[in-house]
Amino acid sequence: MDRRLVWIVGIVTSGTVLVAGFLGWQRAFQYERLFHLVRLDPLGLNTVRSTPTMPATIVFVGDSRAAAWPAPTGVTIDNCGVPGHTTMQTRLSYPLLVSPLKPQWVIIQVGVNDLTALEVFPHDTEMIIQNTITNVRAIIELARADGSRVILTTIFPLGPNPFERINPGTGLIATGIERVNTAIRAMAAPDVLIFDSSAVLAGNDGFVAEGYRLDLLHINRAGYRALNEALGPLLTAHIGP
């Protein structure tokens, strides 16, 4: 083999290993950070730092996808999303974070953090999926008990995983999202509107469309603009300007 080609192959291989190592370290650090946050503040009571409006008209609740979701133009929303939260954590924290605000409407975006556990616990797939669905239903019932109406969002898909071939867990998560979203769409009721965030953001390949991707779990500003272009008219129609 040509010596230059050997050098090129070696450099490319080394670069790939370095990039993969850095991405792996970065992801591990993010998970370690969330692990410690959950231990220190399991219900996220110290994470929501915005000054709430009492009573509130609209409240966002859920995980980091909810926490990063800006209000559509011309709409005031109190955001009680907590990065890293699962449906169980949202269910347990709801009476402490949301109920005191007495919101007219609650927008729920939660569930992906439950389903990422499928990557680690593939043999518990059915239990994790059913628990996720049960907890979402329980959050809706908490809102109903407060006299709030609900806009329930589907769980939007993941970004592509460059290590999917060596980590088939990503496929389990995607399948879990599809199954939970089917259950979410069936939760529509007179006081529960379904907002299909998955349909807004998904590309033809089933992942979040390229222009909306930030990382494996999150979307960028363009993604939130796309969501709000669809959410804004829904809010206006049911709540008013």
Secondary structure as the mmCIF struct_conf table of DSSP 4:
data_model
#
loop_
_struct_conf.conf_type_id
_struct_conf.id
_struct_conf.beg_label_comp_id
_struct_conf.beg_label_asym_id
_struct_conf.beg_label_seq_id
_struct_conf.end_label_comp_id
_struct_conf.end_label_asym_id
_struct_conf.end_label_seq_id
HELX_RH_AL_P HELX_RH_AL_P1 ARG A 3 LEU A 40
TURN_TY1_P TURN_TY1_P1 PRO A 42 LEU A 43
TURN_TY1_P TURN_TY1_P2 LEU A 45 THR A 47
BEND BEND1 SER A 50 SER A 50
HELX_LH_PP_P HELX_LH_PP_P1 THR A 51 THR A 53
BEND BEND2 MET A 54 PRO A 55
BEND BEND3 THR A 57 THR A 57
STRN STRN1 ILE A 58 GLY A 62
BEND BEND4 ASP A 63 ASP A 63
HELX_RH_AL_P HELX_RH_AL_P2 SER A 64 ALA A 67
TURN_TY1_P TURN_TY1_P3 ALA A 68 ALA A 68
HELX_LH_PP_P HELX_LH_PP_P2 PRO A 70 PRO A 72
TURN_TY1_P TURN_TY1_P4 THR A 73 GLY A 74
STRN STRN2 ASP A 78 GLY A 81
TURN_TY1_P TURN_TY1_P5 PRO A 83 GLY A 84
HELX_RH_AL_P HELX_RH_AL_P3 THR A 87 LEU A 97
TURN_TY1_P TURN_TY1_P6 VAL A 98 VAL A 98
HELX_RH_3T_P HELX_RH_3T_P1 SER A 99 LEU A 101
BEND BEND5 GLN A 104 GLN A 104
STRN STRN3 TRP A 105 GLN A 109
HELX_RH_AL_P HELX_RH_AL_P4 VAL A 112 LEU A 115
HELX_RH_3T_P HELX_RH_3T_P2 THR A 116 GLU A 119
TURN_TY1_P TURN_TY1_P7 VAL A 120 VAL A 120
HELX_RH_3T_P HELX_RH_3T_P3 PRO A 122 ASP A 124
HELX_RH_AL_P HELX_RH_AL_P5 THR A 125 ALA A 145
TURN_TY1_P TURN_TY1_P8 ASP A 146 GLY A 147
STRN STRN4 ARG A 149 THR A 153
HELX_LH_PP_P HELX_LH_PP_P3 THR A 154 PHE A 156
HELX_LH_PP_P HELX_LH_PP_P4 LEU A 158 PRO A 160
TURN_TY1_P TURN_TY1_P9 PRO A 162 ILE A 166
TURN_TY1_P TURN_TY1_P10 PRO A 168 PRO A 168
HELX_RH_AL_P HELX_RH_AL_P6 GLY A 169 ARG A 185
TURN_TY1_P TURN_TY1_P11 ALA A 186 MET A 187
STRN STRN5 ALA A 189 ALA A 189
TURN_TY1_P TURN_TY1_P12 PRO A 190 ASP A 191
STRN STRN6 VAL A 192 PHE A 195
HELX_RH_AL_P HELX_RH_AL_P7 SER A 197 LEU A 201
STRN STRN7 ALA A 202 ALA A 202
TURN_TY1_P TURN_TY1_P13 ASN A 204 ASP A 205
BEND BEND6 GLY A 206 PHE A 207
STRN STRN8 VAL A 208 VAL A 208
HELX_LH_PP_P HELX_LH_PP_P5 ALA A 209 ALA A 209
HELX_RH_3T_P HELX_RH_3T_P4 GLU A 210 TYR A 212
STRN STRN9 ARG A 213 ARG A 213
BEND BEND7 LEU A 214 LEU A 217
STRN STRN10 ILE A 219 ILE A 219
HELX_RH_AL_P HELX_RH_AL_P8 ARG A 221 HIS A 238
TURN_TY1_P TURN_TY1_P14 ILE A 239 ILE A 239
#
